[in-house]
């Protein structure tokens, strides 16, 4: 298993001056980042890409709002 720094950027409705993007950073251990996201987003279509630095990017739509998962190997 590999350890990744996971950045989750969740777009949310603009409300009362709050940031339109909620960002969470956590460390995760997984063999497959895409399977990790599929467990969290089982009914959503996933768009997967890899950045030039090796970061795995998984994008989806959750309740009408974009969510982006970025896995950077630790």
N, C-alpha and C positions, 0 to 999 in steps of 0.2 A: 504494500500500500504506500501511497505517496501522501505527503502533507502539503496542503495548499493554503495560501492566504486567499480567502474568498471575500470579494467585495460584491455586495448586493445593492443595486440602485433601483429603487421602486418609485416610479412616477405616481403621484397622487394628485387629487384635485386641489386647486389653489383655494386656500381658505384662511382667512384671518391673518395674512402675512406670513404663514408658514412656508418653508421652502417647498417647491413643487416636487422635489426629489428627496426621498428618505434613503440615506446611505448607511449600510451596516457592514462592518468588517469583522471577520471571524476566521479562526484557523479550523480547517477540516482535514480529515484523513479519509481518503477514498481511493479505490482502484480506477474508478470511472466517473469523472466529473459530470458527464451527461446523464448517467444513471442516477447520480445524486440529485440532480435537478428534476428528473422525471419522477422521483419519489415525492418531491415537494409540489410538483405541478403535474399530476398524473393525467389530467384531461386537456392539457394545453399543447399546442404545436410548438416545437422548439426549433430555433434557428441557431446553428452551431458554426463558429468560425474560430480561427487561430490567428492571433496577432503575430507580428514579425518577431517579437521577443519570446514567443512560446506561450503567452497567456491564452487560455482557452476561454472563449466568450460564448455564453449561452443566453439567447434572448427569447422572451416569450411575452404573452399578454395575459394579465391576471385581472379578471373582472373589468376589462376594458382599459386597463392601464399597463403601460410597458414596464417590464421588469428585466434587468440585465444582471447576469451572474458572471463575474470575472474570476477565474481560477489562475493564480500565479504560483508556480511551484516554489516551495520554501527551500 
